[in-house]
Amino acid sequence: MPVKIDPKLHKEKKPPWIRVRLPNNPVFWDTKGLIDDLKLVTVCEEAHCPNRWECWGQGTATFMIAGERCTRACGFCAVDTRRPMPLEADEPDRVAEAVQRMKLNHVVITAVARDDLPDGGACHFANTIYRVREVNPECVIEVLVPDFIGRDDSLWIVMEAAPAIFNHNLETVERLTPVVRSQAEYWRSLQVLRSAKEMARQMGQRCATKSGIMLGLGETEEEVIKAMDDLRDHDVTVLTMGQYLRPSPKHLPVVEYITPEVFDRLKEIAQEKGFRHVASGPLVRSSYHAADFKPELDLEA
């Protein structure tokens, strides 16, 4: 039976550690201008990321390909849910140009869920990876992908393009998955992560796998630790944990604001369980300081 979260538990007033600084760095406006100029979409804007001021001020961004309309309606996500527009054939070129102009050493490429497409958008992902690498051969390419409804053929297409880091977010604990991401499945997401690394090995490639969890949706600490164990059992070695923030009154309420001290403790627990790199804090998101993780320290054949 789906778990129901009582909206009365939503706390409108944010604690003092949830603070976002407004932009005062000219690099922020240069980055925004470049993104607008190339008509690109970023998850920074579409998902209302609290760190976009900081990341753009440092000249970094996470590019969201395949449009800005998602075929799913997850209870936590601010991305628009409508019938998607056709794919833009030149989008891989524009992303590659943006990476070049921003002189990125590490780029994160994500996408909306495109369940309307036969391959779930996998070929578009692969084409973007190939084009970015062609124009920026030294750049580390990280992808943050949907689950492709568990289709191995779609996943294979992405892995053939050889991303250095493969990220697919678990998002929440098993008990809350039916509410938080009703069109996804907890164990399917875990299998996608395991399959991605297995496919990379079969191809003779190296790829680190990564996942993220939001906290504050009503999960218990024991459930978070169980999710860590499940991720390690599926060979995931990079983990991000951050506070869920409600994008609008239409979205799931915040049940609890997790303190920085708890995030620090959970980071220690994750490291003890064998995660090679852990980012854990109230404002941490999947791509937050993504370049801090050096995949060469964790790549396996």
C-alpha positions as CSV (number, residue, x, y, z in Angstrom):
1,M,0.0,0.0,0.0
2,P,1.4,3.4,-0.9
3,V,2.8,5.4,2.0
4,K,1.0,8.7,2.7
5,I,2.9,11.7,4.1
6,D,0.8,14.0,6.3
7,P,1.0,17.5,4.8
8,K,0.6,19.0,8.3
9,L,4.1,17.8,8.9
10,H,5.5,20.3,6.4
11,K,7.5,23.0,8.0
12,E,7.3,26.3,6.1
13,K,10.1,28.0,8.1
14,K,13.5,26.8,7.0
15,P,16.3,26.4,9.6
16,P,19.3,28.8,9.6
17,W,21.6,26.2,8.0
18,I,19.4,26.3,4.8
19,R,20.8,29.5,3.4
20,V,21.5,30.3,-0.3
21,R,23.6,33.3,-1.2
22,L,22.5,35.4,-4.1
23,P,24.9,35.8,-7.0
24,N,27.5,38.5,-6.9
25,N,30.1,36.9,-9.1
26,P,30.3,38.2,-12.7
27,V,31.1,34.6,-13.8
28,F,27.6,33.7,-12.8
29,W,26.1,36.1,-15.4
30,D,28.7,35.0,-18.0
31,T,27.6,31.4,-17.5
32,K,23.9,32.3,-17.6
33,G,24.5,34.3,-20.8
34,L,26.4,31.4,-22.5
35,I,23.6,28.9,-21.6
36,D,20.9,31.3,-22.9
37,D,23.0,32.0,-26.1
38,L,23.3,28.3,-26.9
39,K,19.6,27.7,-26.0
40,L,20.5,24.9,-23.5
41,V,18.5,23.6,-20.6
42,T,20.2,23.1,-17.2
43,V,18.9,21.0,-14.3
44,C,20.2,23.9,-12.1
45,E,17.2,26.0,-13.2
46,E,14.6,23.4,-14.0
47,A,14.9,21.6,-10.7
48,H,15.3,24.8,-8.7
49,C,18.7,23.7,-7.4
50,P,19.7,25.8,-4.4
51,N,23.3,25.7,-5.5
52,R,23.0,27.2,-8.9
53,W,24.3,30.6,-7.8
54,E,27.5,29.0,-6.4
55,C,28.1,26.6,-9.3
56,W,27.4,29.1,-12.0
57,G,29.6,31.6,-10.1
58,Q,32.4,29.0,-10.5
59,G,31.6,28.5,-14.2
60,T,30.0,25.0,-13.9
61,A,26.6,23.7,-14.8
62,T,24.7,20.4,-15.2
63,F,23.2,20.2,-18.7
64,M,19.8,18.6,-19.1
65,I,19.2,17.2,-22.5
66,A,16.2,15.8,-24.3
67,G,14.0,18.8,-23.5
68,E,12.5,20.4,-20.4
69,R,9.3,18.3,-20.2
70,C,9.3,15.0,-18.4
71,T,7.0,12.0,-18.9
72,R,7.0,11.3,-15.2
73,A,5.5,13.2,-12.3
74,C,7.7,12.5,-9.3
75,G,6.3,14.0,-6.1
76,F,9.6,15.8,-5.3
77,C,10.6,17.2,-8.7
78,A,10.1,20.7,-10.0
79,V,10.7,19.7,-13.7
80,D,7.6,20.2,-15.9
81,T,5.5,17.2,-16.6
82,R,3.9,17.4,-20.0
83,R,4.0,15.7,-23.4
84,P,7.7,16.2,-24.5
85,M,8.7,18.0,-27.7
86,P,10.8,16.2,-30.4
87,L,14.5,15.8,-29.7
88,E,16.8,18.5,-31.2
89,A,19.4,16.9,-33.4
90,D,21.9,19.6,-32.9
91,E,21.7,19.6,-29.1
92,P,24.8,17.4,-28.7
93,D,26.8,20.0,-30.7
94,R,25.5,22.8,-28.5
95,V,26.4,21.0,-25.3
96,A,29.9,20.2,-26.6
97,E,30.4,23.9,-27.5
98,A,29.3,25.0,-24.1
99,V,31.7,22.6,-22.4
100,Q,34.5,24.0,-24.6
101,R,33.6,27.6,-24.0
102,M,33.4,27.1,-20.3
103,K,36.7,25.2,-20.3
104,L,35.2,22.4,-18.2
105,N,37.4,19.6,-16.9
106,H,34.3,17.7,-15.7
107,V,30.8,17.9,-17.1
108,V,27.5,16.3,-15.9
109,I,24.9,15.5,-18.5
110,T,21.4,14.5,-17.3
111,A,18.0,14.3,-18.9
112,V,14.3,14.2,-18.3
113,A,12.6,10.8,-18.4
114,R,11.6,10.2,-22.0
115,D,9.3,7.1,-21.7
116,D,7.6,8.3,-24.9
117,L,10.7,7.3,-26.9
118,P,11.4,3.6,-27.9
119,D,14.9,3.8,-26.4
120,G,14.0,6.2,-23.6
121,G,16.4,8.8,-25.0
122,A,19.5,6.5,-24.8
123,C,20.8,7.3,-28.3
124,H,20.5,11.0,-27.6
125,F,22.5,10.5,-24.4
126,A,25.1,8.5,-26.3
127,N,25.4,11.1,-29.1
128,T,25.9,13.8,-26.6
129,I,28.7,11.9,-24.9
130,Y,30.4,11.2,-28.2
131,R,30.2,14.8,-29.3
132,V,31.4,16.2,-26.0
133,R,34.4,13.9,-26.0
134,E,35.2,14.7,-29.6
135,V,35.4,18.4,-28.9
136,N,36.7,18.1,-25.3
137,P,38.9,14.9,-25.2
138,E,40.3,15.6,-21.8
139,C,37.0,16.3,-20.1
140,V,35.6,13.8,-17.6
141,I,32.1,13.0,-18.6
142,E,29.5,12.1,-15.9
143,V,25.9,11.1,-16.9
144,L,22.9,11.1,-14.6
145,V,20.3,9.0,-16.3
146,P,16.7,7.8,-15.8
147,D,16.0,4.1,-15.3
148,F,15.0,3.5,-18.9
149,I,12.1,1.4,-17.4
150,G,14.8,-1.3,-16.8
151,R,15.5,-1.8,-20.6
152,D,19.0,-3.3,-20.9
153,D,19.2,-2.4,-24.6
154,S,18.9,1.3,-23.8
155,L,21.4,1.1,-21.0
156,W,23.8,-0.7,-23.2
157,I,23.7,2.1,-25.7
158,V,24.7,4.6,-23.0
159,M,27.4,2.4,-21.7
160,E,28.9,1.9,-25.2
161,A,29.6,5.6,-25.2
162,A,31.9,5.1,-22.2
163,P,31.0,7.7,-19.6
164,A,33.6,7.9,-16.8
165,I,30.9,8.2,-14.1
166,F,27.4,6.6,-14.3
167,N,24.9,8.2,-11.9
168,H,21.4,7.0,-11.3
169,N,19.7,8.3,-8.2
170,L,17.9,6.0,-5.7
171,E,16.3,9.3,-4.4
172,T,14.8,7.8,-1.3
173,V,14.5,4.7,0.9
174,E,12.5,1.6,-0.2
175,R,9.4,2.3,1.9
176,L,8.9,5.8,0.5
177,T,9.6,5.0,-3.1
178,P,5.9,4.5,-4.1
179,V,5.1,8.0,-2.9
180,V,8.3,9.9,-3.9
181,R,8.8,8.4,-7.3
182,S,5.6,6.4,-8.2
183,Q,6.7,5.4,-11.7
184,A,10.0,4.0,-10.5
185,E,11.0,1.0,-8.5
186,Y,13.6,0.8,-5.8
187,W,15.1,-2.5,-6.8
188,R,14.9,-1.7,-10.5
189,S,17.1,1.4,-9.8
190,L,19.6,-0.7,-7.9
191,Q,19.7,-3.2,-10.8
192,V,20.3,-0.4,-13.3
193,L,23.4,0.6,-11.3
194,R,24.7,-2.9,-11.1
195,S,24.1,-3.6,-14.8
196,A,25.8,-0.4,-15.8
197,K,29.1,-1.4,-14.1
198,E,28.8,-5.0,-15.4
199,M,28.2,-3.8,-19.0
200,A,31.3,-1.5,-18.7
201,R,33.4,-4.5,-17.6
202,Q,32.1,-6.6,-20.5
203,M,33.1,-3.9,-22.9
204,G,36.6,-3.6,-21.3
205,Q,35.8,-0.1,-20.1
206,R,36.2,1.6,-16.7
207,C,33.3,3.3,-15.1
208,A,32.5,4.4,-11.5
209,T,28.9,4.2,-10.4
210,K,27.2,6.8,-8.3
211,S,23.8,7.4,-6.6
212,G,22.0,10.0,-4.4
213,I,19.4,10.0,-1.7
214,M,17.3,12.9,-0.4
215,L,16.6,13.2,3.3
216,G,13.8,14.8,5.2
217,L,10.9,13.0,3.5
218,G,10.0,10.9,6.6
219,E,12.7,8.2,6.3
220,T,14.4,6.8,9.4
221,E,18.1,6.6,9.9
222,E,17.9,2.8,9.9
223,E,16.3,3.0,6.5
224,V,19.0,5.3,5.1
225,I,21.7,2.9,6.4
226,K,19.8,0.0,4.7
227,A,19.8,1.9,1.4
228,M,23.5,2.4,1.8
229,D,23.9,-1.3,2.3
230,D,21.8,-2.0,-0.8
231,L,23.9,0.4,-2.9
232,R,27.1,-1.2,-1.8
233,D,25.7,-4.7,-2.5
234,H,25.1,-3.4,-6.1
235,D,28.7,-2.2,-6.4
236,V,28.1,1.6,-6.1
237,T,31.0,3.5,-4.7
238,V,30.0,7.2,-4.9
239,L,27.1,8.6,-2.8
240,T,25.5,12.0,-2.4
241,M,23.0,12.8,0.4
242,G,21.2,16.1,0.7
243,Q,18.1,17.8,2.2
244,Y,14.9,17.6,0.3
245,L,13.4,21.1,-0.3
246,R,9.8,21.4,-1.4
247,P,9.7,23.2,-4.8
248,S,6.1,24.3,-4.5
249,P,2.9,23.6,-2.4
250,K,1.9,21.0,-5.0
251,H,4.9,18.9,-4.1
252,L,5.6,16.5,-1.2
253,P,6.0,18.3,2.1
254,V,9.3,18.4,4.0
255,V,8.7,16.2,7.0
256,E,12.0,17.0,8.8
257,Y,15.0,19.3,8.3
258,I,18.1,17.2,8.9
259,T,20.8,18.9,10.9
260,P,24.4,19.3,9.5
261,E,25.6,17.1,12.3
262,V,23.4,14.2,11.2
263,F,24.7,14.6,7.6
264,D,28.2,14.5,8.9
265,R,27.5,11.3,10.9
266,L,25.9,9.6,7.9
267,K,28.9,10.5,5.8
268,E,31.1,8.7,8.3
269,I,28.9,5.7,8.3
270,A,28.9,5.6,4.5
271,Q,32.7,5.8,4.3
272,E,32.9,3.0,6.8
273,K,30.7,0.9,4.5
274,G,33.2,1.3,1.7
275,F,31.9,4.2,-0.4
276,R,35.0,5.8,-1.9
277,H,33.6,9.3,-2.2
278,V,30.7,10.8,-0.2
279,A,29.1,14.2,-0.4
280,S,26.7,14.8,2.5
281,G,25.1,18.0,3.6
282,P,21.9,20.0,3.6
283,L,22.5,21.7,0.2
284,V,24.2,18.7,-1.4
285,R,22.7,17.6,-4.7
286,S,23.6,14.9,-7.3
287,S,26.0,17.2,-9.2
288,Y,27.2,19.4,-6.3
289,H,31.0,19.7,-6.6
290,A,30.9,16.7,-8.9
291,A,34.5,17.5,-10.0
292,D,35.8,16.9,-6.5
293,F,35.4,13.2,-7.1
294,K,38.4,11.8,-9.1
295,P,37.1,8.8,-11.0
296,E,40.7,7.5,-11.7
297,L,40.8,6.7,-8.0
298,D,37.9,4.3,-8.3
299,L,37.8,3.0,-11.8
300,E,37.8,-0.7,-12.2
301,A,38.2,-2.7,-15.4
